[in-house]
Amino acid sequence: MIEITDVAATELKALLEAEEKKDHALRIFVAGMGCSGVQYGMALDDEIKEDDVTVTSKDIKIVMGPDISEQLDEATVDYIDTEGGKGFIIDNPTANSGCGSCGGSCH
């Protein structure tokens, strides 16, 4: 099931504390589709739905709808800090990637 890196867990715990949302979970959802496959979004959420799949990794509660839980089975939530920016990312080795996965042409 989905995991969270040590760096991401540390940053997320700091964010939850700074925003006084320690009781919230990290919700992962489908934000859209593109030529590189599914685009995921993340948000802090304190409303867990009855059919949500809930996972705990590094003391962080992660929730997602049942429709995407299998897609994220081998995914990892990470935190990056580069010259181009910083933030949370989802690394999903099983995601469709490459040109044409959306049925269109990238040429």
Backbone hydrogen bonds in HBPLUS format (Angstrom, degrees):
<---DONOR---> <-ACCEPTOR-->    atom                        ^
c    i                          cat <-CA-CA->   ^        H-A-AA   ^      H-
h    n   atom  resd res      DA  || num        DHA   H-A  angle D-A-AA Bond
n    s   type  num  typ     dist DA aas  dist angle  dist       angle   num
A0003-GLU N   A0075-ALA O   3.11 MM  72  6.56 157.9  2.17 146.3 151.4     1
A0077-VAL N   A0003-GLU O   2.86 MM  74  6.29 160.2  1.90 148.7 153.8     2
A0005-THR N   A0077-VAL O   2.98 MM  72  6.31 163.0  2.01 177.8 176.6     3
A0009-ALA N   A0005-THR O   2.89 MM   4  6.08 159.5  1.94 151.9 158.1     4
A0010-THR N   A0006-ASP O   2.97 MM   4  6.17 160.2  2.01 149.7 154.5     5
A0011-GLU N   A0007-VAL O   3.01 MM   4  6.26 166.7  2.03 153.1 156.4     6
A0012-LEU N   A0008-ALA O   2.81 MM   4  5.91 159.8  1.85 150.6 156.8     7
A0013-LYS N   A0009-ALA O   2.90 MM   4  6.00 159.4  1.94 148.3 153.7     8
A0014-ALA N   A0010-THR O   3.09 MM   4  6.28 155.8  2.15 144.9 151.4     9
A0015-LEU N   A0011-GLU O   2.94 MM   4  6.19 152.0  2.02 144.5 152.5    10
A0016-LEU N   A0012-LEU O   2.85 MM   4  6.08 163.8  1.88 153.9 157.8    11
A0017-GLU N   A0013-LYS O   3.03 MM   4  6.18 153.5  2.10 143.4 150.4    12
A0018-ALA N   A0014-ALA O   2.85 MM   4  6.02 164.2  1.88 149.2 154.0    13
A0019-GLU N   A0015-LEU O   2.95 MM   4  6.07 154.2  2.02 150.8 156.8    14
A0021-LYS N   A0016-LEU O   2.70 MM   5  4.82 171.0  1.71 157.0 157.8    15
A0020-GLU N   A0017-GLU O   3.04 MM   3  4.87 157.9  2.09 102.3 108.3    16
A0024-HIS N   A0021-LYS O   2.97 MM   3  5.42 166.7  1.99 121.6 124.4    17
A0025-ALA N   A0045-ASP O   2.76 MM  20  5.28 170.7  1.76 149.6 150.9    18
A0045-ASP N   A0025-ALA O   2.87 MM  20  5.28 159.0  1.92 149.2 155.3    19
A0026-LEU N   A0061-LYS O   2.84 MM  35  6.23 166.9  1.85 161.9 161.3    20
A0063-VAL N   A0026-LEU O   2.90 MM  37  6.14 159.7  1.94 141.2 146.9    21
A0027-ARG N   A0043-ALA O   2.73 MM  16  5.24 168.0  1.75 174.3 171.0    22
A0043-ALA N   A0027-ARG O   2.98 MM  16  5.24 146.0  2.10 142.0 151.0    23
A0028-ILE N   A0063-VAL O   2.95 MM  35  6.38 157.4  2.00 165.4 172.3    24
A0029-PHE N   A0041-GLY O   3.00 MM  12  5.26 159.9  2.04 140.4 144.8    25
A0041-GLY N   A0029-PHE O   2.76 MM  12  5.26 161.9  1.79 152.3 157.7    26
A0031-ALA N   A0039-GLN O   2.65 MM   8  5.40 156.4  1.70 150.3 157.2    27
A0039-GLN N   A0032-GLY O   2.79 MM   7  5.11 165.8  1.81 153.4 148.8    28
A0034-GLY N   A0037-GLY O   2.96 MM   3  5.18 144.2  2.09 132.2 143.6    29
A0037-GLY N   A0034-GLY O   2.90 MM   3  5.18 161.8  1.94 116.7 119.1    30
A0052-ASP N   A0049-LYS O   3.11 MM   3  5.24 162.4  2.14 108.8 114.3    31
A0053-VAL N   A0064-MET O   2.77 MM  11  5.40 171.5  1.78 172.0 172.4    32
A0064-MET N   A0053-VAL O   3.03 MM  11  5.40 143.4  2.17 145.7 156.5    33
A0055-VAL N   A0062-ILE O   2.82 MM   7  5.15 163.7  1.85 155.4 161.0    34
A0062-ILE N   A0055-VAL O   2.70 MM   7  5.15 170.5  1.71 169.5 170.9    35
A0057-SER N   A0060-ILE O   2.99 MM   3  5.30 159.0  2.04 146.7 149.0    36
A0060-ILE N   A0057-SER O   2.95 MM   3  5.30 152.7  2.03 111.8 120.5    37
A0068-ILE N   A0065-GLY O   3.20 MM   3  5.88 161.2  2.24 117.9 122.5    38
A0072-LEU N   A0068-ILE O   3.18 MM   4  6.43 138.6  2.36 150.3 161.0    39
A0073-ASP N   A0070-GLU O   3.19 MM   3  5.05 165.1  2.22 108.9 109.5    40
A0075-ALA N   A0072-LEU O   3.09 MM   3  4.93 164.6  2.12 106.6 111.1    41
A0076-THR N   A0091-ASP O   2.85 MM  15  5.16 148.5  1.95 139.7 150.2    42
A0091-ASP N   A0076-THR O   2.82 MM  15  5.16 168.8  1.83 159.6 159.8    43
A0078-ASP N   A0089-ILE O   2.89 MM  11  5.32 164.5  1.91 150.0 155.2    44
A0089-ILE N   A0078-ASP O   2.84 MM  11  5.32 159.1  1.89 142.4 147.4    45
A0080-ILE N   A0087-GLY O   2.88 MM   7  5.56 165.8  1.90 159.7 159.4    46
A0087-GLY N   A0080-ILE O   2.92 MM   7  5.56 148.5  2.02 147.6 154.8    47
A0082-THR N   A0085-GLY O   2.84 MM   3  5.25 172.9  1.84 151.4 149.9    48
A0085-GLY N   A0082-THR O   3.07 MM   3  5.25 157.1  2.12 105.3 112.5    49
A0095-ALA N   A0092-ASN O   3.18 MM   3  5.52 168.0  2.20 114.7 118.2    50
A0103-GLY N   A0100-GLY O   2.94 MM   3  5.09 162.3  1.98 110.1 115.6    51
